[in-house]
Each structure stands twice: as structure tokens, then as C-alpha cells.
Amino acid sequence: MEWNVIDGKLVNNFKFKSQTELAQFLLKVANYADEINHHPDCKIHKAFQLEISLYSHDKNAITDLDHQLAQKIDTLIN
Ligand SMILES: C[C@H](O)[C@H](O)[C@H]1CNC2=NC(N)=NC(=O)C2=N1
């Protein structure tokens, strides 16, 4: 899946085989987000799907940091 700009946020939807697998991925994302102190908005829906939205709250815009976080998240999926 690709990242898309929707309502001023970088958005991607990740699908998993179980909610446990989803949660394991989310924990990796959260660990990295805490490391860099830049955090995604996340929504678990339809049981096994994780929608991640990235934008910089302080700037109310998509910044380089959001693009970097998106790239990192893509590496964590495998
Ligand atoms: C208080 C704390 O440092 C801020 O809220 C940080 C944390 N994580 C953040 N994450 C994002 N995506 N945008 C921010 O502006 C931001 N600010």
C-alpha cells in the first residue's frame, strides 16, 4: 500500500492476519515514535486493519519528519 495525502495528512492502511500481529507491528511503530518524539495517529478498524495518519501537530502540516516516519514505518512492516 502507498501513502496518500488525505485532509492534510499522510495516510496508509495496513492489513494483518490477526489483531496480535497488528499490535506487534504497532508496538514497533510506537517504540520508534517515542524514540524520535514524533507520533502517528492510529485507528484499528475491521478487526485486523490499522490506519496510520501522519502530520505534525505543532505545524498543522505534513513535514519532512512525517515523510521520514512514513519511510521508517514501511521498513518495520517486514
Ligand atoms: C509534547 C510533545 O513533545 C509533543 O506533543 C510532540 C510529540 N509528538 C508529536 N507528534 C506529531 N506527529 N506532531 C507533533 O507535533 C508532536 N509533538
PDB file of the backbone (N, CA, C, O) and the ligand in Angstrom, with CONECT records:
HET    LIG  A 101      17
ATOM      1  N   MET A   1       0.845  -1.216   0.000  1.00  0.00           N
ATOM      2  CA  MET A   1       0.000   0.000   0.000  1.00  0.00           C
ATOM      3  C   MET A   1       0.874   1.259   0.000  1.00  0.00           C
ATOM      4  O   MET A   1       1.981   1.279   0.539  1.00  0.00           O
ATOM      5  N   GLU A   2       0.349   2.268  -0.605  1.00  0.00           N
ATOM      6  CA  GLU A   2       1.069   3.544  -0.692  1.00  0.00           C
ATOM      7  C   GLU A   2       0.527   4.531   0.339  1.00  0.00           C
ATOM      8  O   GLU A   2      -0.587   4.393   0.844  1.00  0.00           O
ATOM      9  N   TRP A   3       1.346   5.518   0.627  1.00  0.00           N
ATOM     10  CA  TRP A   3       0.904   6.638   1.453  1.00  0.00           C
ATOM     11  C   TRP A   3       0.170   7.643   0.554  1.00  0.00           C
ATOM     12  O   TRP A   3       0.631   7.967  -0.541  1.00  0.00           O
ATOM     13  N   ASN A   4      -0.959   8.118   1.030  1.00  0.00           N
ATOM     14  CA  ASN A   4      -1.737   9.112   0.290  1.00  0.00           C
ATOM     15  C   ASN A   4      -1.963  10.334   1.169  1.00  0.00           C
ATOM     16  O   ASN A   4      -2.039  10.229   2.393  1.00  0.00           O
ATOM     17  N   VAL A   5      -2.068  11.474   0.538  1.00  0.00           N
ATOM     18  CA  VAL A   5      -2.406  12.684   1.296  1.00  0.00           C
ATOM     19  C   VAL A   5      -3.923  12.814   1.335  1.00  0.00           C
ATOM     20  O   VAL A   5      -4.572  12.968   0.301  1.00  0.00           O
ATOM     21  N   ILE A   6      -4.477  12.750   2.538  1.00  0.00           N
ATOM     22  CA  ILE A   6      -5.925  12.888   2.730  1.00  0.00           C
ATOM     23  C   ILE A   6      -6.154  13.909   3.844  1.00  0.00           C
ATOM     24  O   ILE A   6      -5.673  13.734   4.963  1.00  0.00           O
ATOM     25  N   ASP A   7      -6.879  14.956   3.537  1.00  0.00           N
ATOM     26  CA  ASP A   7      -7.167  16.020   4.514  1.00  0.00           C
ATOM     27  C   ASP A   7      -5.904  16.515   5.220  1.00  0.00           C
ATOM     28  O   ASP A   7      -5.892  16.699   6.438  1.00  0.00           O
ATOM     29  N   GLY A   8      -4.852  16.725   4.445  1.00  0.00           N
ATOM     30  CA  GLY A   8      -3.636  17.300   5.018  1.00  0.00           C
ATOM     31  C   GLY A   8      -2.819  16.348   5.874  1.00  0.00           C
ATOM     32  O   GLY A   8      -1.973  16.783   6.655  1.00  0.00           O
ATOM     33  N   LYS A   9      -3.066  15.051   5.733  1.00  0.00           N
ATOM     34  CA  LYS A   9      -2.282  14.055   6.476  1.00  0.00           C
ATOM     35  C   LYS A   9      -1.799  12.978   5.517  1.00  0.00           C
ATOM     36  O   LYS A   9      -2.458  12.679   4.521  1.00  0.00           O
ATOM     37  N   LEU A  10      -0.636  12.395   5.828  1.00  0.00           N
ATOM     38  CA  LEU A  10      -0.155  11.225   5.088  1.00  0.00           C
ATOM     39  C   LEU A  10      -0.839  10.003   5.681  1.00  0.00           C
ATOM     40  O   LEU A  10      -0.705   9.732   6.874  1.00  0.00           O
ATOM     41  N   VAL A  11      -1.571   9.266   4.856  1.00  0.00           N
ATOM     42  CA  VAL A  11      -2.399   8.173   5.375  1.00  0.00           C
ATOM     43  C   VAL A  11      -2.076   6.864   4.662  1.00  0.00           C
ATOM     44  O   VAL A  11      -1.908   6.821   3.444  1.00  0.00           O
ATOM     45  N   ASN A  12      -1.995   5.803   5.457  1.00  0.00           N
ATOM     46  CA  ASN A  12      -1.820   4.463   4.895  1.00  0.00           C
ATOM     47  C   ASN A  12      -2.643   3.477   5.718  1.00  0.00           C
ATOM     48  O   ASN A  12      -2.887   3.691   6.906  1.00  0.00           O
ATOM     49  N   ASN A  13      -3.061   2.410   5.076  1.00  0.00           N
ATOM     50  CA  ASN A  13      -3.869   1.387   5.760  1.00  0.00           C
ATOM     51  C   ASN A  13      -3.154   0.042   5.646  1.00  0.00           C
ATOM     52  O   ASN A  13      -2.900  -0.458   4.551  1.00  0.00           O
ATOM     53  N   PHE A  14      -2.839  -0.523   6.799  1.00  0.00           N
ATOM     54  CA  PHE A  14      -2.093  -1.784   6.833  1.00  0.00           C
ATOM     55  C   PHE A  14      -3.027  -2.916   7.278  1.00  0.00           C
ATOM     56  O   PHE A  14      -3.778  -2.780   8.245  1.00  0.00           O
ATOM     57  N   LYS A  15      -2.962  -4.041   6.546  1.00  0.00           N
ATOM     58  CA  LYS A  15      -3.842  -5.179   6.865  1.00  0.00           C
ATOM     59  C   LYS A  15      -3.025  -6.345   7.413  1.00  0.00           C
ATOM     60  O   LYS A  15      -1.934  -6.642   6.926  1.00  0.00           O
ATOM     61  N   PHE A  16      -3.574  -6.997   8.431  1.00  0.00           N
ATOM     62  CA  PHE A  16      -2.867  -8.098   9.100  1.00  0.00           C
ATOM     63  C   PHE A  16      -3.756  -9.332   9.156  1.00  0.00           C
ATOM     64  O   PHE A  16      -4.952  -9.282   8.872  1.00  0.00           O
ATOM     65  N   LYS A  17      -3.121 -10.450   9.537  1.00  0.00           N
ATOM     66  CA  LYS A  17      -3.873 -11.711   9.641  1.00  0.00           C
ATOM     67  C   LYS A  17      -4.559 -11.851  10.994  1.00  0.00           C
ATOM     68  O   LYS A  17      -5.502 -12.629  11.142  1.00  0.00           O
ATOM     69  N   SER A  18      -4.081 -11.093  11.982  1.00  0.00           N
ATOM     70  CA  SER A  18      -4.677 -11.153  13.318  1.00  0.00           C
ATOM     71  C   SER A  18      -4.453  -9.818  14.014  1.00  0.00           C
ATOM     72  O   SER A  18      -3.615  -9.023  13.587  1.00  0.00           O
ATOM     73  N   GLN A  19      -5.208  -9.568  15.095  1.00  0.00           N
ATOM     74  CA  GLN A  19      -5.012  -8.326  15.841  1.00  0.00           C
ATOM     75  C   GLN A  19      -3.710  -8.376  16.640  1.00  0.00           C
ATOM     76  O   GLN A  19      -3.109  -7.344  16.937  1.00  0.00           O
ATOM     77  N   THR A  20      -3.284  -9.598  16.983  1.00  0.00           N
ATOM     78  CA  THR A  20      -1.992  -9.750  17.670  1.00  0.00           C
ATOM     79  C   THR A  20      -0.851  -9.297  16.770  1.00  0.00           C
ATOM     80  O   THR A  20       0.047  -8.570  17.194  1.00  0.00           O
ATOM     81  N   GLU A  21      -0.907  -9.743  15.515  1.00  0.00           N
ATOM     82  CA  GLU A  21       0.129  -9.346  14.550  1.00  0.00           C
ATOM     83  C   GLU A  21       0.106  -7.817  14.356  1.00  0.00           C
ATOM     84  O   GLU A  21       1.148  -7.164  14.295  1.00  0.00           O
ATOM     85  N   LEU A  22      -1.109  -7.277  14.261  1.00  0.00           N
ATOM     86  CA  LEU A  22      -1.272  -5.815  14.148  1.00  0.00           C
ATOM     87  C   LEU A  22      -0.631  -5.116  15.348  1.00  0.00           C
ATOM     88  O   LEU A  22       0.106  -4.143  15.188  1.00  0.00           O
ATOM     89  N   ALA A  23      -0.918  -5.620  16.548  1.00  0.00           N
ATOM     90  CA  ALA A  23      -0.422  -4.982  17.774  1.00  0.00           C
ATOM     91  C   ALA A  23       1.105  -5.059  17.867  1.00  0.00           C
ATOM     92  O   ALA A  23       1.753  -4.138  18.364  1.00  0.00           O
ATOM     93  N   GLN A  24       1.667  -6.165  17.383  1.00  0.00           N
ATOM     94  CA  GLN A  24       3.130  -6.303  17.399  1.00  0.00           C
ATOM     95  C   GLN A  24       3.769  -5.256  16.483  1.00  0.00           C
ATOM     96  O   GLN A  24       4.798  -4.666  16.813  1.00  0.00           O
ATOM     97  N   PHE A  25       3.140  -5.042  15.339  1.00  0.00           N
ATOM     98  CA  PHE A  25       3.630  -4.007  14.421  1.00  0.00           C
ATOM     99  C   PHE A  25       3.452  -2.619  15.045  1.00  0.00           C
ATOM    100  O   PHE A  25       4.352  -1.783  14.978  1.00  0.00           O
ATOM    101  N   LEU A  26       2.298  -2.384  15.645  1.00  0.00           N
ATOM    102  CA  LEU A  26       2.026  -1.080  16.254  1.00  0.00           C
ATOM    103  C   LEU A  26       3.032  -0.779  17.365  1.00  0.00           C
ATOM    104  O   LEU A  26       3.441   0.368  17.539  1.00  0.00           O
ATOM    105  N   LEU A  27       3.430  -1.806  18.115  1.00  0.00           N
ATOM    106  CA  LEU A  27       4.412  -1.605  19.189  1.00  0.00           C
ATOM    107  C   LEU A  27       5.759  -1.163  18.610  1.00  0.00           C
ATOM    108  O   LEU A  27       6.436  -0.306  19.178  1.00  0.00           O
ATOM    109  N   LYS A  28       6.138  -1.756  17.480  1.00  0.00           N
ATOM    110  CA  LYS A  28       7.393  -1.345  16.825  1.00  0.00           C
ATOM    111  C   LYS A  28       7.300   0.117  16.391  1.00  0.00           C
ATOM    112  O   LYS A  28       8.247   0.885  16.562  1.00  0.00           O
ATOM    113  N   VAL A  29       6.149   0.494  15.826  1.00  0.00           N
ATOM    114  CA  VAL A  29       5.943   1.873  15.398  1.00  0.00           C
ATOM    115  C   VAL A  29       5.996   2.809  16.617  1.00  0.00           C
ATOM    116  O   VAL A  29       6.625   3.866  16.572  1.00  0.00           O
ATOM    117  N   ALA A  30       5.332   2.404  17.697  1.00  0.00           N
ATOM    118  CA  ALA A  30       5.285   3.239  18.907  1.00  0.00           C
ATOM    119  C   ALA A  30       6.673   3.400  19.519  1.00  0.00           C
ATOM    120  O   ALA A  30       7.029   4.488  19.972  1.00  0.00           O
ATOM    121  N   ASN A  31       7.462   2.316  19.533  1.00  0.00           N
ATOM    122  CA  ASN A  31       8.828   2.397  20.072  1.00  0.00           C
ATOM    123  C   ASN A  31       9.649   3.428  19.306  1.00  0.00           C
ATOM    124  O   ASN A  31      10.363   4.244  19.888  1.00  0.00           O
ATOM    125  N   TYR A  32       9.524   3.365  17.977  1.00  0.00           N
ATOM    126  CA  TYR A  32      10.287   4.310  17.155  1.00  0.00           C
ATOM    127  C   TYR A  32       9.752   5.733  17.333  1.00  0.00           C
ATOM    128  O   TYR A  32      10.530   6.682  17.433  1.00  0.00           O
ATOM    129  N   ALA A  33       8.431   5.880  17.373  1.00  0.00           N
ATOM    130  CA  ALA A  33       7.816   7.206  17.540  1.00  0.00           C
ATOM    131  C   ALA A  33       8.271   7.853  18.851  1.00  0.00           C
ATOM    132  O   ALA A  33       8.557   9.050  18.888  1.00  0.00           O
ATOM    133  N   ASP A  34       8.338   7.060  19.923  1.00  0.00           N
ATOM    134  CA  ASP A  34       8.809   7.602  21.209  1.00  0.00           C
ATOM    135  C   ASP A  34      10.287   7.986  21.136  1.00  0.00           C
ATOM    136  O   ASP A  34      10.715   8.982  21.718  1.00  0.00           O
ATOM    137  N   GLU A  35      11.056   7.173  20.407  1.00  0.00           N
ATOM    138  CA  GLU A  35      12.494   7.470  20.238  1.00  0.00           C
ATOM    139  C   GLU A  35      12.706   8.844  19.614  1.00  0.00           C
ATOM    140  O   GLU A  35      13.556   9.616  20.057  1.00  0.00           O
ATOM    141  N   ILE A  36      11.927   9.137  18.586  1.00  0.00           N
ATOM    142  CA  ILE A  36      12.123  10.410  17.864  1.00  0.00           C
ATOM    143  C   ILE A  36      11.147  11.493  18.335  1.00  0.00           C
ATOM    144  O   ILE A  36      11.172  12.619  17.838  1.00  0.00           O
ATOM    145  N   ASN A  37      10.294  11.143  19.293  1.00  0.00           N
ATOM    146  CA  ASN A  37       9.269  12.058  19.806  1.00  0.00           C
ATOM    147  C   ASN A  37       8.429  12.678  18.679  1.00  0.00           C
ATOM    148  O   ASN A  37       8.191  13.885  18.632  1.00  0.00           O
ATOM    149  N   HIS A  38       8.003  11.804  17.793  1.00  0.00           N
ATOM    150  CA  HIS A  38       7.087  12.221  16.726  1.00  0.00           C
ATOM    151  C   HIS A  38       6.148  11.049  16.489  1.00  0.00           C
ATOM    152  O   HIS A  38       6.600   9.946  16.185  1.00  0.00           O
ATOM    153  N   HIS A  39       4.842  11.278  16.625  1.00  0.00           N
ATOM    154  CA  HIS A  39       3.897  10.177  16.790  1.00  0.00           C
ATOM    155  C   HIS A  39       2.788  10.166  15.736  1.00  0.00           C
ATOM    156  O   HIS A  39       2.287  11.215  15.332  1.00  0.00           O
ATOM    157  N   PRO A  40       2.420   8.976  15.306  1.00  0.00           N
ATOM    158  CA  PRO A  40       1.311   8.856  14.358  1.00  0.00           C
ATOM    159  C   PRO A  40      -0.043   8.866  15.073  1.00  0.00           C
ATOM    160  O   PRO A  40      -0.131   8.546  16.259  1.00  0.00           O
ATOM    161  N   ASP A  41      -1.082   9.231  14.347  1.00  0.00           N
ATOM    162  CA  ASP A  41      -2.450   8.956  14.794  1.00  0.00           C
ATOM    163  C   ASP A  41      -2.795   7.576  14.229  1.00  0.00           C
ATOM    164  O   ASP A  41      -2.528   7.303  13.059  1.00  0.00           O
ATOM    165  N   CYS A  42      -3.384   6.708  15.049  1.00  0.00           N
ATOM    166  CA  CYS A  42      -3.639   5.327  14.629  1.00  0.00           C
ATOM    167  C   CYS A  42      -5.075   4.932  14.914  1.00  0.00           C
ATOM    168  O   CYS A  42      -5.635   5.275  15.955  1.00  0.00           O
ATOM    169  N   LYS A  43      -5.655   4.215  13.983  1.00  0.00           N
ATOM    170  CA  LYS A  43      -7.020   3.692  14.184  1.00  0.00           C
ATOM    171  C   LYS A  43      -7.050   2.214  13.810  1.00  0.00           C
ATOM    172  O   LYS A  43      -6.693   1.840  12.693  1.00  0.00           O
ATOM    173  N   ILE A  44      -7.478   1.382  14.749  1.00  0.00           N
ATOM    174  CA  ILE A  44      -7.696  -0.040  14.451  1.00  0.00           C
ATOM    175  C   ILE A  44      -9.153  -0.183  14.016  1.00  0.00           C
ATOM    176  O   ILE A  44     -10.068   0.245  14.720  1.00  0.00           O
ATOM    177  N   HIS A  45      -9.353  -0.789  12.847  1.00  0.00           N
ATOM    178  CA  HIS A  45     -10.726  -0.950  12.363  1.00  0.00           C
ATOM    179  C   HIS A  45     -10.867  -2.274  11.628  1.00  0.00           C
ATOM    180  O   HIS A  45      -9.878  -2.869  11.199  1.00  0.00           O
ATOM    181  N   LYS A  46     -12.088  -2.718  11.491  1.00  0.00           N
ATOM    182  CA  LYS A  46     -12.379  -4.011  10.853  1.00  0.00           C
ATOM    183  C   LYS A  46     -11.457  -5.099  11.391  1.00  0.00           C
ATOM    184  O   LYS A  46     -10.964  -5.939  10.639  1.00  0.00           O
ATOM    185  N   ALA A  47     -11.238  -5.073  12.670  1.00  0.00           N
ATOM    186  CA  ALA A  47     -10.503  -6.113  13.417  1.00  0.00           C
ATOM    187  C   ALA A  47      -9.010  -6.163  13.150  1.00  0.00           C
ATOM    188  O   ALA A  47      -8.209  -6.138  14.084  1.00  0.00           O
ATOM    189  N   PHE A  48      -8.635  -6.234  11.896  1.00  0.00           N
ATOM    190  CA  PHE A  48      -7.225  -6.508  11.576  1.00  0.00           C
ATOM    191  C   PHE A  48      -6.577  -5.414  10.733  1.00  0.00           C
ATOM    192  O   PHE A  48      -5.512  -5.619  10.151  1.00  0.00           O
ATOM    193  N   GLN A  49      -7.224  -4.255  10.672  1.00  0.00           N
ATOM    194  CA  GLN A  49      -6.656  -3.178   9.843  1.00  0.00           C
ATOM    195  C   GLN A  49      -6.224  -2.001  10.704  1.00  0.00           C
ATOM    196  O   GLN A  49      -6.910  -1.596  11.642  1.00  0.00           O
ATOM    197  N   LEU A  50      -5.069  -1.473  10.350  1.00  0.00           N
ATOM    198  CA  LEU A  50      -4.504  -0.341  11.085  1.00  0.00           C
ATOM    199  C   LEU A  50      -4.336   0.832  10.125  1.00  0.00           C
ATOM    200  O   LEU A  50      -3.561   0.767   9.171  1.00  0.00           O
ATOM    201  N   GLU A  51      -5.081   1.908  10.397  1.00  0.00           N
ATOM    202  CA  GLU A  51      -4.925   3.119   9.589  1.00  0.00           C
ATOM    203  C   GLU A  51      -3.980   4.063  10.333  1.00  0.00           C
ATOM    204  O   GLU A  51      -4.228   4.437  11.479  1.00  0.00           O
ATOM    205  N   ILE A  52      -2.908   4.436   9.664  1.00  0.00           N
ATOM    206  CA  ILE A  52      -1.927   5.352  10.265  1.00  0.00           C
ATOM    207  C   ILE A  52      -1.979   6.679   9.529  1.00  0.00           C
ATOM    208  O   ILE A  52      -1.905   6.721   8.301  1.00  0.00           O
ATOM    209  N   SER A  53      -2.109   7.772  10.291  1.00  0.00           N
ATOM    210  CA  SER A  53      -2.111   9.129   9.735  1.00  0.00           C
ATOM    211  C   SER A  53      -0.933   9.893  10.313  1.00  0.00           C
ATOM    212  O   SER A  53      -0.693   9.877  11.520  1.00  0.00           O
ATOM    213  N   LEU A  54      -0.204  10.560   9.433  1.00  0.00           N
ATOM    214  CA  LEU A  54       0.979  11.303   9.866  1.00  0.00           C
ATOM    215  C   LEU A  54       0.845  12.778   9.516  1.00  0.00           C
ATOM    216  O   LEU A  54       0.571  13.137   8.371  1.00  0.00           O
ATOM    217  N   TYR A  55       1.042  13.627  10.522  1.00  0.00           N
ATOM    218  CA  TYR A  55       1.198  15.070  10.309  1.00  0.00           C
ATOM    219  C   TYR A  55       1.818  15.631  11.570  1.00  0.00           C
ATOM    220  O   TYR A  55       1.822  14.996  12.624  1.00  0.00           O
ATOM    221  N   SER A  56       2.339  16.828  11.437  1.00  0.00           N
ATOM    222  CA  SER A  56       2.993  17.467  12.593  1.00  0.00           C
ATOM    223  C   SER A  56       1.979  18.358  13.291  1.00  0.00           C
ATOM    224  O   SER A  56       1.555  19.378  12.748  1.00  0.00           O
ATOM    225  N   HIS A  57       1.595  17.963  14.502  1.00  0.00           N
ATOM    226  CA  HIS A  57       0.553  18.698  15.239  1.00  0.00           C
ATOM    227  C   HIS A  57       0.958  20.155  15.446  1.00  0.00           C
ATOM    228  O   HIS A  57       0.149  21.074  15.320  1.00  0.00           O
ATOM    229  N   ASP A  58       2.250  20.332  15.770  1.00  0.00           N
ATOM    230  CA  ASP A  58       2.706  21.698  16.097  1.00  0.00           C
ATOM    231  C   ASP A  58       2.648  22.631  14.884  1.00  0.00           C
ATOM    232  O   ASP A  58       2.463  23.838  15.038  1.00  0.00           O
ATOM    233  N   LYS A  59       2.807  22.073  13.680  1.00  0.00           N
ATOM    234  CA  LYS A  59       2.795  22.901  12.461  1.00  0.00           C
ATOM    235  C   LYS A  59       1.458  22.793  11.721  1.00  0.00           C
ATOM    236  O   LYS A  59       1.191  23.542  10.780  1.00  0.00           O
ATOM    237  N   ASN A  60       0.630  21.852  12.163  1.00  0.00           N
ATOM    238  CA  ASN A  60      -0.629  21.533  11.471  1.00  0.00           C
ATOM    239  C   ASN A  60      -0.386  21.317   9.972  1.00  0.00           C
ATOM    240  O   ASN A  60      -1.121  21.826   9.127  1.00  0.00           O
ATOM    241  N   ALA A  61       0.668  20.548   9.668  1.00  0.00           N
ATOM    242  CA  ALA A  61       1.065  20.315   8.280  1.00  0.00           C
ATOM    243  C   ALA A  61       1.886  19.031   8.209  1.00  0.00           C
ATOM    244  O   ALA A  61       2.367  18.524   9.222  1.00  0.00           O
ATOM    245  N   ILE A  62       2.036  18.520   6.993  1.00  0.00           N
ATOM    246  CA  ILE A  62       2.933  17.388   6.761  1.00  0.00           C
ATOM    247  C   ILE A  62       4.351  17.961   6.605  1.00  0.00           C
ATOM    248  O   ILE A  62       4.582  18.841   5.776  1.00  0.00           O
ATOM    249  N   THR A  63       5.282  17.461   7.398  1.00  0.00           N
ATOM    250  CA  THR A  63       6.660  17.962   7.361  1.00  0.00           C
ATOM    251  C   THR A  63       7.612  16.838   6.933  1.00  0.00           C
ATOM    252  O   THR A  63       7.205  15.691   6.749  1.00  0.00           O
ATOM    253  N   ASP A  64       8.897  17.204   6.780  1.00  0.00           N
ATOM    254  CA  ASP A  64       9.919  16.197   6.455  1.00  0.00           C
ATOM    255  C   ASP A  64       9.909  15.048   7.452  1.00  0.00           C
ATOM    256  O   ASP A  64      10.093  13.886   7.088  1.00  0.00           O
ATOM    257  N   LEU A  65       9.691  15.395   8.717  1.00  0.00           N
ATOM    258  CA  LEU A  65       9.666  14.379   9.778  1.00  0.00           C
ATOM    259  C   LEU A  65       8.579  13.336   9.509  1.00  0.00           C
ATOM    260  O   LEU A  65       8.773  12.147   9.765  1.00  0.00           O
ATOM    261  N   ASP A  66       7.450  13.785   8.998  1.00  0.00           N
ATOM    262  CA  ASP A  66       6.360  12.846   8.681  1.00  0.00           C
ATOM    263  C   ASP A  66       6.749  11.938   7.514  1.00  0.00           C
ATOM    264  O   ASP A  66       6.451  10.743   7.527  1.00  0.00           O
ATOM    265  N   HIS A  67       7.411  12.501   6.513  1.00  0.00           N
ATOM    266  CA  HIS A  67       7.864  11.667   5.384  1.00  0.00           C
ATOM    267  C   HIS A  67       8.906  10.655   5.858  1.00  0.00           C
ATOM    268  O   HIS A  67       8.894   9.501   5.430  1.00  0.00           O
ATOM    269  N   GLN A  68       9.805  11.088   6.742  1.00  0.00           N
ATOM    270  CA  GLN A  68      10.819  10.179   7.283  1.00  0.00           C
ATOM    271  C   GLN A  68      10.165   9.065   8.097  1.00  0.00           C
ATOM    272  O   GLN A  68      10.551   7.901   7.997  1.00  0.00           O
ATOM    273  N   LEU A  69       9.165   9.439   8.907  1.00  0.00           N
ATOM    274  CA  LEU A  69       8.458   8.437   9.721  1.00  0.00           C
ATOM    275  C   LEU A  69       7.718   7.443   8.825  1.00  0.00           C
ATOM    276  O   LEU A  69       7.690   6.247   9.115  1.00  0.00           O
ATOM    277  N   ALA A  70       7.126   7.930   7.749  1.00  0.00           N
ATOM    278  CA  ALA A  70       6.430   7.042   6.802  1.00  0.00           C
ATOM    279  C   ALA A  70       7.411   6.020   6.217  1.00  0.00           C
ATOM    280  O   ALA A  70       7.100   4.832   6.131  1.00  0.00           O
ATOM    281  N   GLN A  71       8.587   6.490   5.820  1.00  0.00           N
ATOM    282  CA  GLN A  71       9.607   5.579   5.255  1.00  0.00           C
ATOM    283  C   GLN A  71      10.028   4.541   6.271  1.00  0.00           C
ATOM    284  O   GLN A  71      10.176   3.364   5.943  1.00  0.00           O
ATOM    285  N   LYS A  72      10.223   4.980   7.519  1.00  0.00           N
ATOM    286  CA  LYS A  72      10.637   4.050   8.585  1.00  0.00           C
ATOM    287  C   LYS A  72       9.543   3.007   8.844  1.00  0.00           C
ATOM    288  O   LYS A  72       9.832   1.820   9.000  1.00  0.00           O
ATOM    289  N   ILE A  73       8.287   3.462   8.886  1.00  0.00           N
ATOM    290  CA  ILE A  73       7.170   2.540   9.121  1.00  0.00           C
ATOM    291  C   ILE A  73       7.142   1.466   8.036  1.00  0.00           C
ATOM    292  O   ILE A  73       6.873   0.300   8.325  1.00  0.00           O
ATOM    293  N   ASP A  74       7.414   1.850   6.802  1.00  0.00           N
ATOM    294  CA  ASP A  74       7.440   0.871   5.705  1.00  0.00           C
ATOM    295  C   ASP A  74       8.505  -0.202   5.931  1.00  0.00           C
ATOM    296  O   ASP A  74       8.324  -1.356   5.541  1.00  0.00           O
ATOM    297  N   THR A  75       9.617   0.182   6.564  1.00  0.00           N
ATOM    298  CA  THR A  75      10.670  -0.828   6.831  1.00  0.00           C
ATOM    299  C   THR A  75      10.272  -1.750   7.987  1.00  0.00           C
ATOM    300  O   THR A  75      10.761  -2.877   8.070  1.00  0.00           O
ATOM    301  N   LEU A  76       9.392  -1.286   8.877  1.00  0.00           N
ATOM    302  CA  LEU A  76       9.015  -2.076  10.061  1.00  0.00           C
ATOM    303  C   LEU A  76       7.968  -3.141   9.731  1.00  0.00           C
ATOM    304  O   LEU A  76       7.742  -4.062  10.516  1.00  0.00           O
ATOM    305  N   ILE A  77       7.339  -3.012   8.579  1.00  0.00           N
ATOM    306  CA  ILE A  77       6.255  -3.938   8.228  1.00  0.00           C
ATOM    307  C   ILE A  77       6.783  -5.340   7.970  1.00  0.00           C
ATOM    308  O   ILE A  77       6.057  -6.318   8.151  1.00  0.00           O
ATOM    309  N   ASN A  78       8.048  -5.450   7.547  1.00  0.00           N
ATOM    310  CA  ASN A  78       8.599  -6.775   7.212  1.00  0.00           C
ATOM    311  C   ASN A  78       9.263  -7.445   8.411  1.00  0.00           C
ATOM    312  O   ASN A  78       9.772  -8.560   8.291  1.00  0.00           O
TER     313      ASN A  78
HETATM  314  C1  LIG A 101       4.679  17.298  23.948  1.00  0.00           C
HETATM  315  C2  LIG A 101       5.301  16.522  22.825  1.00  0.00           C
HETATM  316  O1  LIG A 101       6.677  16.708  22.743  1.00  0.00           O
HETATM  317  C3  LIG A 101       4.686  16.912  21.525  1.00  0.00           C
HETATM  318  O2  LIG A 101       3.283  16.739  21.572  1.00  0.00           O
HETATM  319  C4  LIG A 101       5.262  16.171  20.337  1.00  0.00           C
HETATM  320  C5  LIG A 101       5.073  14.693  20.447  1.00  0.00           C
HETATM  321  N1  LIG A 101       4.747  14.033  19.211  1.00  0.00           N
HETATM  322  C6  LIG A 101       4.339  14.700  18.134  1.00  0.00           C
HETATM  323  N2  LIG A 101       3.920  14.038  17.063  1.00  0.00           N
HETATM  324  C7  LIG A 101       3.475  14.669  15.982  1.00  0.00           C
HETATM  325  N3  LIG A 101       3.059  13.942  14.932  1.00  0.00           N
HETATM  326  N4  LIG A 101       3.431  16.002  15.941  1.00  0.00           N
HETATM  327  C8  LIG A 101       3.840  16.765  16.963  1.00  0.00           C
HETATM  328  O3  LIG A 101       3.783  17.993  16.874  1.00  0.00           O
HETATM  329  C9  LIG A 101       4.309  16.106  18.131  1.00  0.00           C
HETATM  330  N5  LIG A 101       4.726  16.767  19.169  1.00  0.00           N
CONECT  314  315
CONECT  315  314  316  317
CONECT  316  315
CONECT  317  315  318  319
CONECT  318  317
CONECT  319  317  320  330
CONECT  320  319  321
CONECT  321  320  322
CONECT  322  321  323  329
CONECT  323  322  324
CONECT  324  323  325  326
CONECT  325  324
CONECT  326  324  327
CONECT  327  326  328  329
CONECT  328  327
CONECT  329  322  327  330
CONECT  330  319  329
END
